[in-house]
Amino acid sequence: MVVWRTFTFTLALAIVVGVWFGIDSVNKRYANSSDSLEALLPALTLAAVNAIGPTVFWRMARTVERYSPLAVLKLTLLRSFLLRIVSLYVILTSLFGINLSDMQLAQESCWETLIGQELYRVLLVDTGFAFVTVILYDTPRYLIYEHGQGYAMFDFINRNLGPPQFFLTSSILSGIYRQTLIWLGTFYSPLLPFLGAILNTILVVGKSLAMFRVQRPSQYAFDIHNFKQLYIGLLLLSVLLSLSPVVYSLANLTPSPYCGPFRNYTDISSVVTAMISDAPKHLQEALSVLGQPTVVVPVVFVLLIATYYFFRKSQLQAAQFAQAQRLAADTHDAFKLVTRLQRTQPSSSSSQQAQQAQPP
C-alpha cells in the first residue's frame, strides 16, 4: 500500500506538471490574439482544469489510495489548491514573459492593461463555468436519478455516479481561489473587486438554488471545525501568493511609457518616493523615524509575539471545543442510559408484585 500510495502521489505531481506545460503552451499561443474567442482559450483551459482536477484527485485518494474519509477530503483540498495556484501562476508568468520579450508590444500597449484583461477573463469564465457545470452536468444527473429508473443505461449511471452532491469543502476552496484572483488583480485593474463582488453574489444565489433544487447533501459527513485551521492557512497562503506578483512588478518591471498611471516614472516604486518627497517636512521626518531599524525590529518582534499568542489561543479554544463535545456526548449517553433504566424498573417491580399476589 505504501508503494502504491507513493506511485499515486507521484502521478498527482505529474498531473500538476502536465497542467503547467499545457496551460503555458496555450497561453503563449493565444494570449495576445486579436480574435476574442481565441483570447478566451487560456481562461477556458484554466477553468476546465480547475473543474476536472478536484474530481480526479478525490477519486484517486478514495478508490486508489484508500485513505479514510477525513484524509481524503484534506488531501483533495491540498492537491486542488496546489493545482489552482499553479495554473494561475502559469498564466501570469507566461503573460510577463510575452509582454516583456516583445518590446514593440510593450511600447504600443500597456502590459498592465493586458494582465488586467486576462484576469477579468479568468474571473468571468470561472463564473460562467460554474453555471454551465450546474446546468449541463448536475441537472441531467438529477433528472436521470429521479426519473430514469428502469432503463439499463440510466441504472448504470445511477450506480456509478448517483445523484449530484453538494460538497462544502470544494465550494469553500472555490471561494478562496476567487478571492485570490481579486486580490491579485486589484493592482492591475482597480475595478476588479467591484466586478468580483457582483459575480460572487450572483454565484452564491445560483449555487444556493442548485443546492436546494438539484443537489443532495454529501454522503461523507465531517466536522467543519477540523478544517478551520486548514482553511485559514490556505487563505493566508493565498494572500502571500497574490502579493508576490505585485511585489515583482513594483521591483523589477518598467511601467508602460505611453499609458497608465505610472507612465512618467522609470519604475513603479518611484511613485512612493515622489509622494514622500512632496509631503510636508514633519511627515517626512516621521516616516524617516519609522523607517529606522530601532523602530522596525521591535515592531516586527511584537507582531511575531502577537501572532504566536493568537495561534496558541486558537489551539486552546480548539481543545476546549473538542473537550466540550466529548462531555456533551458522554452526558447524552448517560442520560439515555438513565432513561432506559427508569423504563425497565417499573416493569420489573410490577412483575414482582404480581408474583407476590399469587395464592400459594
C-alpha positions in Angstrom: 0.0 0.0 0.0 2.9 2.4 0.7 4.4 1.8 -2.7 1.0 2.2 -4.3 0.4 5.5 -2.5 3.8 6.7 -3.4 3.1 6.0 -7.1 -0.3 7.8 -7.0 1.4 10.8 -5.2 4.0 10.9 -8.0 1.1 10.6 -10.5 -0.6 13.6 -8.9 2.5 15.7 -9.2 2.9 14.6 -12.8 -0.6 15.8 -13.5 0.2 19.2 -12.0 3.4 19.4 -14.1 1.5 18.4 -17.2 -1.1 21.1 -16.5 1.7 23.6 -16.1 3.1 22.9 -19.6 -0.3 22.6 -21.2 -1.6 25.9 -19.9 1.8 27.6 -20.7 1.7 26.4 -24.3 -2.0 27.5 -24.8 -1.3 30.9 -23.1 1.8 31.6 -25.2 -0.1 30.8 -28.4 -3.4 32.6 -27.8 -2.8 35.2 -25.0 -2.3 38.2 -27.3 -4.6 37.0 -30.1 -6.8 39.6 -31.8 -9.6 37.1 -32.1 -11.8 37.4 -29.0 -12.7 33.7 -29.0 -9.0 32.7 -29.2 -8.2 35.1 -26.4 -10.6 33.2 -24.2 -8.9 29.9 -24.7 -6.4 30.3 -21.8 -9.2 31.2 -19.4 -11.3 28.3 -20.6 -8.4 25.9 -20.2 -7.8 27.1 -16.7 -11.5 26.8 -15.8 -11.7 23.3 -17.2 -8.6 22.1 -15.3 -10.0 23.6 -12.1 -13.3 21.8 -12.6 -12.0 18.4 -13.5 -8.9 18.3 -11.3 -10.6 18.1 -7.9 -12.8 15.2 -9.1 -9.7 13.3 -10.3 -7.8 13.9 -7.1 -10.8 12.8 -5.0 -11.3 9.5 -6.8 -7.5 8.8 -6.6 -7.5 9.4 -2.9 -10.7 7.4 -2.3 -10.5 4.4 -4.6 -6.8 4.0 -5.4 -5.0 5.2 -2.3 -7.9 4.2 0.1 -7.4 6.8 2.7 -10.0 7.5 5.4 -12.9 9.9 4.5 -11.3 12.7 6.5 -7.9 12.2 5.0 -9.5 12.0 1.5 -11.1 15.4 2.0 -7.9 17.1 3.3 -5.7 15.5 0.6 -8.1 16.5 -2.1 -8.2 20.1 -0.8 -4.5 20.4 -0.7 -3.9 19.0 -4.2 -6.8 21.0 -5.7 -5.4 24.2 -4.1 -1.9 23.4 -5.5 -3.4 22.8 -8.9 -5.4 26.1 -8.9 -2.5 28.2 -7.7 0.0 26.6 -10.2 -2.4 27.1 -13.1 -2.9 30.7 -12.2 0.8 31.3 -11.8 1.5 29.7 -15.2 -0.8 32.3 -16.9 0.9 35.2 -15.0 4.4 34.1 -15.8 3.5 33.5 -19.4 2.0 37.0 -19.7 5.0 38.6 -18.0 7.3 36.7 -20.4 5.3 37.5 -23.6 4.8 41.2 -22.8 8.3 41.9 -21.7 10.0 40.0 -24.5 8.1 41.8 -27.2 9.4 45.4 -26.9 7.2 46.7 -29.7 4.1 45.4 -27.9 5.3 47.0 -24.7 5.8 50.3 -26.4 2.4 50.3 -28.2 0.2 48.9 -25.4 0.0 48.7 -21.7 1.3 45.4 -20.3 -0.6 46.3 -17.1 -3.8 46.5 -19.1 -3.1 43.2 -20.8 -2.6 41.4 -17.5 -5.7 43.1 -16.0 -7.8 42.0 -19.1 -6.6 38.4 -18.7 -7.6 38.4 -15.0 -11.0 39.7 -16.0 -11.4 36.9 -18.5 -10.3 34.3 -15.9 -12.9 35.6 -13.3 -15.7 35.8 -15.9 -15.0 32.4 -17.4 -14.7 30.8 -13.9 -18.2 32.2 -13.0 -19.7 31.1 -16.3 -18.1 27.6 -16.0 -19.7 27.2 -12.6 -23.2 27.8 -14.0 -22.5 25.6 -17.0 -21.5 22.8 -14.7 -24.8 23.1 -12.8 -26.9 23.3 -15.9 -25.2 20.7 -18.2 -23.9 18.2 -15.6 -25.7 18.4 -12.2 -29.2 18.9 -13.7 -29.1 16.0 -16.1 -27.7 13.8 -13.3 -30.6 14.9 -11.1 -33.2 14.1 -13.8 -31.6 10.7 -14.5 -31.5 9.8 -10.8 -35.1 10.9 -10.1 -36.9 9.8 -13.3 -34.6 7.3 -15.0 -35.2 4.2 -13.0 -36.0 1.1 -15.1 -33.7 1.9 -18.0 -30.5 -0.1 -18.3 -28.2 2.8 -19.3 -29.7 5.2 -16.6 -29.4 2.5 -13.9 -25.7 2.0 -14.8 -25.2 5.8 -14.5 -27.0 5.9 -11.1 -25.0 3.0 -9.7 -21.7 4.6 -10.7 -22.4 8.3 -10.2 -25.5 8.6 -8.1 -27.3 12.0 -7.5 -25.3 15.3 -7.7 -23.9 16.1 -4.3 -23.1 19.4 -2.7 -19.5 19.4 -1.4 -18.9 22.2 1.1 -15.1 21.8 1.0 -14.8 22.3 -2.7 -17.2 25.3 -2.5 -15.0 27.0 0.1 -11.9 26.2 -1.9 -13.5 27.8 -4.9 -14.3 30.9 -2.8 -10.6 31.1 -1.7 -9.5 30.8 -5.3 -11.8 33.6 -6.5 -10.7 35.8 -3.6 -7.1 35.2 -4.6 -8.0 36.3 -8.2 -9.5 39.5 -6.8 -6.5 40.3 -4.6 -4.1 39.6 -7.4 -6.0 41.7 -10.0 -6.7 44.7 -7.9 -3.3 46.3 -8.7 -3.6 45.8 -12.4 -7.4 46.5 -12.7 -8.8 48.5 -9.8 -12.4 47.8 -10.8 -12.0 44.1 -10.5 -13.2 44.0 -6.8 -16.5 45.6 -7.8 -17.0 43.1 -10.6 -15.9 40.3 -8.3 -18.5 41.3 -5.7 -21.3 41.3 -8.3 -20.2 37.9 -9.7 -19.8 36.3 -6.3 -23.3 37.5 -5.3 -24.8 36.0 -8.4 -22.8 32.8 -8.0 -23.9 32.4 -4.3 -27.5 32.8 -5.3 -27.2 30.3 -8.2 -25.4 27.7 -6.1 -28.0 28.1 -3.3 -30.8 27.4 -5.8 -28.8 24.4 -7.2 -28.2 23.1 -3.7 -31.9 23.2 -2.7 -33.4 22.1 -6.0 -30.8 19.8 -7.7 -28.0 18.7 -5.4 -28.1 16.4 -2.4 -26.1 16.6 0.8 -22.7 14.9 0.7 -22.7 11.3 1.9 -19.5 12.0 3.8 -20.3 13.9 7.0 -17.4 15.7 8.7 -16.9 18.3 11.4 -16.1 21.7 9.8 -14.1 22.5 12.9 -11.5 20.0 11.8 -10.9 22.1 8.6 -11.0 25.5 10.2 -7.2 25.8 10.6 -6.6 24.3 7.2 -8.9 26.9 5.5 -7.3 29.8 7.5 -3.8 28.5 6.4 -4.8 28.3 2.8 -6.3 31.8 2.9 -3.2 33.2 4.4 -1.1 31.4 1.8 -3.2 32.8 -1.0 -2.7 36.3 0.4 1.1 35.9 0.3 1.0 34.3 -3.2 -1.2 37.1 -4.5 1.2 39.7 -3.2 4.3 38.2 -4.8 3.5 39.2 -8.5 2.7 42.7 -7.3 6.0 42.9 -5.4 7.7 41.6 -8.5 6.0 44.3 -10.7 7.0 47.0 -8.2 10.6 46.0 -8.0 11.6 44.8 -11.5 9.2 45.9 -14.2 9.3 49.2 -16.1 5.9 51.0 -16.4 4.4 51.4 -19.9 5.8 54.7 -21.3 2.6 55.9 -23.1 -0.3 54.8 -20.9 -1.2 54.0 -17.3 -0.8 56.0 -14.0 3.0 55.3 -13.9 4.0 56.4 -17.4 6.1 59.3 -16.2 8.3 57.2 -13.9 11.2 54.9 -14.5 9.8 52.3 -12.1 6.6 51.8 -10.2 8.2 52.2 -6.8 9.3 55.8 -7.7 5.7 56.9 -7.2 6.1 56.3 -3.4 9.4 58.2 -3.4 7.9 61.1 -5.2 4.9 61.3 -2.9 7.2 61.2 0.2 9.4 64.0 -1.3 6.3 66.2 -2.0 4.9 65.6 1.5 5.3 68.1 4.4 8.5 68.2 6.2 7.2 66.9 9.5 5.6 63.9 7.7 8.9 63.2 6.0 10.7 63.3 9.4 8.1 60.9 10.9 8.4 58.5 8.1 12.2 58.6 8.4 12.0 57.8 12.1 9.6 54.9 11.4 12.0 53.5 8.9 14.9 53.2 11.3 15.9 49.7 12.4 15.5 50.7 16.0 11.8 51.0 15.3 11.2 48.3 12.7 12.9 45.5 14.6 10.8 45.9 17.9 7.6 46.3 15.9 8.3 43.1 14.0 9.2 41.3 17.3 5.9 42.5 18.8 4.0 41.3 15.8 5.6 37.9 16.0 4.7 37.6 19.7 1.1 38.6 19.0 0.9 36.1 16.2 2.2 33.3 18.4 -0.2 34.4 21.2 -3.3 34.2 18.9 -2.1 30.9 17.4 -1.8 29.3 20.9 -5.1 30.9 21.8 -6.8 29.3 18.8 -5.3 25.9 19.7 -6.6 26.2 23.2 -10.1 27.1 22.0 -10.0 24.2 19.7 -9.0 21.8 22.5 -11.8 23.3 24.7 -14.3 22.8 22.0 -13.3 19.2 21.4 -13.5 18.6 25.2 -16.9 20.2 25.4 -18.1 18.0 22.5 -16.9 14.8 24.3 -18.5 15.9 27.5 -21.8 16.6 25.7 -21.6 13.2 24.1 -20.9 11.5 27.4 -23.8 13.4 29.1 -26.1 12.4 26.3 -25.2 8.7 26.6 -25.6 8.8 30.4 -29.0 10.4 30.0 -30.1 7.7 27.6 -28.9 5.0 30.0 -30.7 6.5 32.9 -33.9 6.9 30.8 -33.7 3.2 29.8 -33.2 2.1 33.4 -36.2 4.1 34.5 -38.3 2.5 31.8 -37.3 -1.1 32.9 -37.7 -0.6 36.7 -41.5 -0.2 36.7 -42.0 -3.3 34.6 -39.7 -5.4 36.9 -41.4 -4.1 40.1 -44.9 -4.8 38.7 -43.9 -8.4 37.8 -42.6 -8.9 41.4 -45.8 -7.6 42.9 -47.8 -9.9 40.6 -45.8 -12.9 41.8 -46.3 -11.9 45.4 -50.1 -11.5 44.9 -50.5 -15.1 43.5 -52.0 -17.6 46.1 -49.8 -20.3 47.4 
